Amino acid sequence: MVKSIVAALQVGTSPNGTEATLRKILSYEEEIKNSGAKVVVIPEATLGGYPKGSNFGAYMGYRLQAGREEFKHYFKQAIPIGTGSDDYFVINQLCQLSKRTNATLVCGCIERDGYSLYCTMVYIDPAKGLVGKHRKLMPTASERLVWGQGDGSTLPVVDSAAGKLGGAICWENMMPLLRYAMYSKGVEIWCAPTVDQRDIWRTVMQNIGFEGRCFVISAVQFMPDATTMGLGEVIGDNGERKLPGFPGDHTANCINGGSVIINPYGEIIAGPLVGKEGLLAAEIDLDTIVEARYDFDPVGHYSRGDVFKLTVNEQSSDTKFI
């Protein structure tokens, strides 16, 4: 019987940039320690930012200079992924936080590699530091303007004190073959950083718990109104802002949170945490996975490998010359 505390840290990107966002994450150190969490999942694009409502000046067939300026600013908020040198200051700070709290961190960020950006989740171990990363395979809709596509070389399942961790970012969680590939690697705790605040998203997360017979930690950003964030169009004499076409008035939160923790029966055991930042924690017991797979093991006795085959290309698609 392996019981552990796991958590979702529901925070949002600071309008003051990546270093301010990092300070916000670090400010939860004592709360993480006091919770006893062995795994903490931090939302999609928290470090680097999710530019909700932006179109980066892109129209079919042409792009505006203002959009290039916006991308330049966004690019500078993204972070390189690595450890050791000062170039990797943000990751180094997360490694130190992981060590001090004795918690594995799974953090959503915008990765800068050369002149390309990727929506990435990093896995940081208390003893080993950076042990893995996953680049989002399929950016959704206009995200493709600014984010590259990940490949099969970043589909890790990593060990932690609470169990084997794996997962996917936001809507790629709805890719059935990706889910099955991760189930096949033995994921026990599915990590799902996202910015999707809707009720239907929680249903998707419950399906993964129920289908994969695994625990699920979905961490959602909380982002206050557009005026506070400096996003969207100015609509008022006092500088009030609103995202184009966004439902609600200018006081509506851009992303309202909704983090949850789910068991292998698809049941929500913590959350949803809505309308504020905070740490959401729950105790899990890996023996529940054994019980749940008694009648449904998606990669074992219920898989029918004699009928269905899945091939996963785990080679890097990096085309740099050698």
TAUR-V374621 format. One record per residue. RES is the residue in one letter. SS is DSSP state (a for helix, b for strand, c for the rest). Layout:
BEGIN
{{RES | SS} {RES | SS}}
END
This chain:
BEGIN
{{M | c} {V | c} {K | b} {S | b} {I | b} {V | b} {A | b} {A | b} {L | b} {Q | b} {V | c} {G | c} {T | c} {S | c} {P | c} {N | c} {G | c} {T | a} {E | a} {A | a} {T | a} {L | a} {R | a} {K | a} {I | a} {L | a} {S | c} {Y | c} {E | a} {E | a} {E | a} {I | a} {K | a} {N | a} {S | a} {G | c} {A | b} {K | b} {V | b} {V | b} {V | b} {I | b} {P | b} {E | b} {A | b} {T | b} {L | b} {G | c} {G | c} {Y | c} {P | c} {K | c} {G | c} {S | c} {N | c} {F | c} {G | c} {A | b} {Y | b} {M | c} {G | c} {Y | b} {R | b} {L | c} {Q | a} {A | a} {G | a} {R | a} {E | a} {E | a} {F | a} {K | a} {H | a} {Y | a} {F | a} {K | a} {Q | a} {A | c} {I | b} {P | c} {I | c} {G | c} {T | c} {G | c} {S | c} {D | a} {D | a} {Y | a} {F | a} {V | a} {I | a} {N | a} {Q | a} {L | a} {C | a} {Q | a} {L | a} {S | a} {K | a} {R | a} {T | a} {N | c} {A | c} {T | b} {L | b} {V | b} {C | b} {G | b} {C | b} {I | b} {E | b} {R | b} {D | b} {G | c} {Y | c} {S | b} {L | b} {Y | b} {C | b} {T | b} {M | b} {V | b} {Y | b} {I | b} {D | b} {P | c} {A | c} {K | c} {G | b} {L | b} {V | b} {G | b} {K | b} {H | b} {R | b} {K | c} {L | c} {M | c} {P | c} {T | c} {A | a} {S | a} {E | a} {R | a} {L | a} {V | c} {W | c} {G | c} {Q | c} {G | c} {D | c} {G | c} {S | c} {T | c} {L | c} {P | c} {V | c} {V | b} {D | c} {S | c} {A | c} {A | c} {G | c} {K | c} {L | b} {G | b} {G | b} {A | c} {I | c} {C | a} {W | a} {E | a} {N | a} {M | a} {M | c} {P | a} {L | a} {L | a} {R | a} {Y | a} {A | a} {M | a} {Y | a} {S | a} {K | c} {G | c} {V | c} {E | c} {I | b} {W | b} {C | b} {A | b} {P | b} {T | b} {V | c} {D | c} {Q | c} {R | c} {D | a} {I | a} {W | a} {R | a} {T | a} {V | a} {M | a} {Q | a} {N | a} {I | a} {G | a} {F | a} {E | a} {G | a} {R | c} {C | c} {F | b} {V | b} {I | b} {S | b} {A | b} {V | b} {Q | c} {F | b} {M | b} {P | b} {D | b} {A | a} {T | a} {T | a} {M | a} {G | c} {L | c} {G | c} {E | b} {V | b} {I | c} {G | c} {D | c} {N | c} {G | c} {E | c} {R | b} {K | b} {L | c} {P | c} {G | c} {F | c} {P | c} {G | c} {D | c} {H | c} {T | c} {A | c} {N | b} {C | b} {I | b} {N | b} {G | b} {G | b} {S | b} {V | b} {I | b} {I | b} {N | c} {P | c} {Y | c} {G | c} {E | c} {I | b} {I | b} {A | b} {G | b} {P | b} {L | b} {V | b} {G | c} {K | c} {E | c} {G | b} {L | b} {L | b} {A | b} {A | b} {E | b} {I | b} {D | b} {L | c} {D | a} {T | a} {I | a} {V | a} {E | a} {A | a} {R | c} {Y | c} {D | c} {F | c} {D | c} {P | c} {V | c} {G | c} {H | c} {Y | c} {S | c} {R | c} {G | c} {D | c} {V | c} {F | c} {K | c} {L | c} {T | c} {V | c} {N | c} {E | c} {Q | c} {S | c} {S | c} {D | c} {T | c} {K | c} {F | c} {I | c}}
END
